[in-house]
Amino acid sequence: MATNSTAEQVSALMQTYSRFPISLAKGKGSHVWDTDGNKYLDFTSGIAVCNLGHVPDQVKNEVQKQLDQLWHCSNLYHIPAQEELAKLLVENSFGEQVFFCNSGAEANEAAIKLAKRYARKIKGNDSPEIITFRQSFHGRTMATLTATGQEKIQDGFSPLLPGFRYMQFNDMASLGEIKESNACAVLLELVQGEGGVIPADPAWVKELEAICREKGILLMIDEVQTGIGRTGTLFAYEQYGIVPDVISLAKGLGSGFPIGAIIAGSEAAKGFEPGSHGSTFGGNPLAATAGLATVKAMLGGGVLEKAAGLASYLDEGLAELKAKHSVVKEIRGLGLLKGIKIDGNALDIVKTAIEEGLLILTAGPDVIRILPPLTASKEEADQFLDILDRALNKF
């Protein structure tokens, strides 16, 4: 057994996270409690994971039933909940086929593999490129961190994988480069979440879609953070009036159970065939049951409509805070994925908010990121606004 000669005990965990000094023990709805019994309003939703709030009854009840039946079997066998979830996603999207995995990074990894294999096997392109955008974030596997347009994410991991080209986000002039490239696919966030909560310009997205159609390039939308109701519709692409070829999902898909997916149109799906990709745990009975219950709950009970109303209510409250506090420079985002750009260090405000009983996030050094549950009440929104107001006053 490893020993530590210093007085201070060192965690056995690898130091890959800068953690806040609280340990969460319980959650329900919009609130969590730490191991000391302190209660917090959670406007992070586990980083856009608990879109229905913590431990939603609709999901809990179905998962509890599944726990008594079968937790896991491999994808060598048919999994009824997985088949039903795929059907539900197809019926409520552009797509026709679904692949399940465990996380957002794996979903984007699958999209990248699908695009490259489609280019080589179907289109005969032996040196395909994938276009991504600066300040994007697509994951931390070798392929997805290479796709990510941030040097801080790539630091220390060279040589990066070949076959990626980075362009400026929301820049019309740079789109012309795509026509001259050997691109097989474009991978795009419609709201750059980790990059500062920056929405894509609708006219720019429409022009990008037109170029992809003209050149036979797959348009792949990273909906890991924006999907499953986060921006006010089930998927963010619906608000842009476009039809992608592939979208990637995770985070909110399983209400906290690890599940990711890609949805593809029938043409793009030709890139995969038996043996070309796989996942041991992807879409197993437990995860698929959680995903199925989550999507059913999201589509029923007026969740999306209530979320849209909450987003408008928060917009009004945040506009008032901006008018009151000169340190607030900009409010941006889409739906219930909101960013508050400030003149200063956003982490200082996040730490002050924790002391006041509110959990929020950063998105870069000067942006506060807000990700409330879609089920949060107006009273909880008022509580959030009140605590944020006090934190801004202290700042």
Residue pairs with C-beta under 8 A, 6 or more apart in sequence:
2 12
4 10
20 351
20 354
22 34
22 38
22 40
22 354
23 34
23 35
24 32
24 33
24 34
24 35
25 33
25 34
25 35
26 32
26 33
27 33
27 42
27 50
27 54
27 55
28 53
28 54
28 55
29 53
29 54
29 373
29 375
30 41
30 42
30 43
30 53
30 54
30 372
30 373
30 375
30 376
30 377
30 380
31 39
31 40
31 41
31 42
31 54
32 39
32 40
32 42
32 54
32 359
33 39
33 40
34 40
38 357
39 357
40 354
40 357
40 358
40 359
41 357
41 358
41 359
41 380
41 383
41 384
41 387
42 50
42 54
42 359
42 373
43 358
43 359
43 360
43 370
43 371
43 372
43 376
43 384
44 359
44 360
44 361
44 369
44 371
45 51
45 53
45 252
45 371
45 372
45 373
46 54
46 256
47 225
47 251
47 361
47 371
48 193
48 225
48 230
48 251
48 252
48 337
48 371
49 251
49 252
49 254
49 255
49 256
50 56
50 252
50 255
50 256
50 373
51 228
51 229
51 230
51 251
51 252
51 255
51 294
51 298
51 373
51 374
51 375
52 58
52 59
52 255
52 294
52 297
52 298
52 303
52 373
52 374
52 375
53 373
53 375
53 376
54 256
54 373
56 255
56 294
56 297
56 375
58 293
58 294
58 296
58 297
59 255
59 290
59 293
59 294
59 297
61 293
62 289
62 290
62 292
62 293
63 257
63 286
63 289
63 290
63 293
65 289
66 81
66 285
66 286
66 289
67 286
69 285
70 285
71 284
71 285
71 286
72 281
72 284
72 285
72 286
73 79
73 284
73 285
74 280
75 278
75 279
75 280
75 282
75 283
79 283
79 284
79 285
79 288
81 285
81 288
81 289
81 291
81 292
82 100
82 283
82 284
82 285
82 288
84 288
84 292
85 98
85 100
85 283
85 288
85 291
85 292
85 295
86 97
86 98
86 100
88 292
88 295
88 296
88 299
89 95
89 98
89 249
89 261
89 263
89 295
90 96
90 97
90 98
90 263
92 234
92 295
92 299
93 234
93 235
93 247
93 263
94 237
94 243
94 244
94 247
94 263
94 265
95 247
95 263
95 264
95 265
96 264
96 265
96 266
96 269
97 263
97 264
97 265
97 266
97 269
98 261
98 262
98 263
98 264
99 110
99 114
99 261
99 262
99 264
99 272
99 277
99 282
100 259
100 260
100 261
100 279
100 282
100 283
100 287
100 288
101 107
101 109
101 110
101 259
101 260
101 261
101 262
101 279
101 282
101 283
102 258
102 259
102 260
102 279
102 281
102 282
102 287
103 139
103 250
103 258
103 260
104 139
104 224
104 225
104 248
104 249
104 250
104 251
104 260
105 138
105 139
105 140
105 141
105 144
105 260
106 139
106 141
106 250
106 260
106 279
106 282
107 224
107 248
107 249
107 250
107 260
107 261
107 262
108 138
108 139
108 143
108 144
108 147
108 187
108 222
108 224
108 248
109 139
109 141
109 143
109 144
110 248
110 260
110 262
110 277
111 185
111 187
111 220
111 222
111 246
111 248
111 262
112 130
112 143
112 144
112 147
112 185
112 187
113 143
113 271
113 276
113 277
114 246
114 262
114 264
114 268
114 269
114 271
114 272
114 277
115 128
115 130
115 184
115 185
115 187
115 218
115 220
115 246
115 268
115 271
116 128
116 130
116 163
116 184
116 271
117 271
117 272
117 276
118 184
118 218
118 268
118 270
118 271
119 125
119 128
119 184
119 185
119 271
120 126
120 128
121 270
121 271
122 270
122 271
123 184
123 216
125 182
125 184
127 163
127 182
128 163
128 182
128 183
128 184
128 185
129 163
129 164
129 165
129 181
129 182
129 183
129 184
130 147
130 163
130 164
130 165
130 183
130 184
130 185
130 186
130 187
131 164
131 165
131 166
131 167
131 178
131 181
131 183
131 185
131 186
131 187
131 217
132 138
132 147
132 148
132 149
132 164
132 165
132 166
132 167
132 186
132 187
132 188
133 149
133 166
133 167
133 168
133 169
133 188
133 189
133 192
134 149
134 150
134 166
134 167
134 168
134 169
135 149
135 150
135 169
135 192
135 195
135 196
135 198
136 147
136 148
136 149
136 150
136 169
136 187
136 188
136 189
136 192
136 195
136 222
137 148
137 150
137 153
137 189
137 192
137 193
137 194
137 195
138 144
138 145
138 147
138 148
138 187
138 189
138 222
139 145
139 147
139 148
139 224
140 153
142 157
142 160
142 161
143 161
145 153
145 154
145 157
145 160
146 154
146 160
146 161
146 164
147 164
147 187
148 154
149 166
149 169
149 195
150 194
150 195
154 160
165 177
165 181
165 183
167 174
167 175
167 177
167 178
168 174
169 192
169 195
169 198
169 200
170 198
170 200
170 201
170 204
171 204
172 203
172 204
172 207
175 204
175 207
175 208
175 211
178 186
178 208
178 211
178 212
178 215
178 217
179 211
179 214
179 215
183 215
183 217
184 217
184 218
185 217
185 218
185 219
185 220
185 245
185 246
186 208
186 212
186 217
186 218
186 219
186 220
187 220
187 222
188 200
188 205
188 208
188 219
188 220
188 221
188 222
189 195
189 200
189 221
189 222
189 225
189 226
190 199
190 200
190 205
190 221
190 223
190 226
190 231
190 236
190 237
190 239
190 240
190 334
191 197
191 198
191 199
191 200
191 225
191 226
191 231
191 236
191 333
191 334
191 337
192 198
192 200
193 225
193 226
193 337
193 363
193 369
194 363
194 364
195 363
195 364
196 339
196 341
196 363
196 364
196 367
197 332
197 333
197 337
197 338
197 339
197 363
197 367
197 369
198 332
198 339
199 332
199 333
199 334
200 240
202 240
202 241
205 240
205 242
206 240
206 241
206 242
208 219
209 219
209 242
209 243
211 217
212 218
212 219
212 245
218 245
218 246
218 268
219 242
219 244
219 245
219 246
220 244
220 245
220 246
220 247
220 248
221 235
221 236
221 237
221 244
221 246
221 247
221 248
222 247
222 248
223 235
223 236
223 237
223 247
223 248
223 249
224 248
224 249
224 250
224 251
224 260
225 251
225 337
226 235
226 236
226 334
226 337
227 234
227 235
227 236
227 247
227 249
227 251
227 252
227 253
228 234
228 235
228 249
228 251
228 252
228 253
228 294
228 295
228 298
229 252
229 298
229 303
229 304
229 307
229 335
229 374
230 236
230 252
230 335
230 336
230 337
230 371
230 374
231 239
231 334
231 335
231 336
231 337
232 239
232 304
232 307
232 308
232 311
232 334
232 335
232 336
233 239
233 304
233 335
234 298
234 299
234 304
235 247
236 334
236 335
237 243
237 244
237 247
239 334
243 265
244 265
245 264
245 265
245 267
245 268
246 262
246 263
246 264
246 265
246 268
247 262
247 263
248 260
248 261
248 262
249 260
249 261
249 262
249 263
250 259
250 260
250 261
252 294
253 259
253 260
253 261
253 291
253 294
253 295
254 287
254 290
254 291
254 294
255 290
255 293
255 294
256 290
257 286
257 287
257 290
257 291
258 281
258 287
259 282
259 283
259 287
259 288
259 290
259 291
260 282
261 283
261 291
281 287
283 291
297 303
298 304
298 374
303 374
303 375
304 374
306 374
306 375
307 335
307 336
307 374
307 375
308 335
310 336
310 372
310 374
310 376
310 378
310 381
311 335
311 336
311 338
313 378
313 381
314 336
314 338
314 370
314 372
314 381
314 384
314 385
315 331
317 381
317 382
317 385
318 331
318 338
318 340
318 385
319 331
321 328
321 385
321 388
321 389
321 392
322 328
322 330
322 331
324 389
324 392
325 389
325 392
325 393
326 343
327 342
327 343
327 344
327 392
327 395
328 340
328 341
328 342
328 392
329 341
329 342
329 343
330 339
330 340
330 341
331 338
331 339
331 340
331 341
332 338
332 339
332 341
333 339
333 370
336 370
336 371
336 372
336 374
337 369
337 370
337 371
338 369
338 370
338 371
339 363
339 367
339 368
339 369
339 370
340 346
340 367
340 368
340 370
341 366
341 367
342 349
342 366
342 367
342 368
342 395
343 366
344 366
344 395
345 365
345 366
346 362
346 363
346 364
346 365
346 366
346 367
346 368
347 362
347 365
348 395
349 360
349 368
349 388
349 391
349 392
349 395
350 360
350 361
350 362
350 368
352 391
352 394
352 395
353 359
353 360
353 387
353 388
353 391
356 387
356 390
356 391
357 387
358 383
358 384
358 387
358 388
358 391
360 368
360 369
360 370
360 388
361 368
361 369
361 370
361 371
362 368
362 369
363 369
370 384
372 380
372 381
372 384
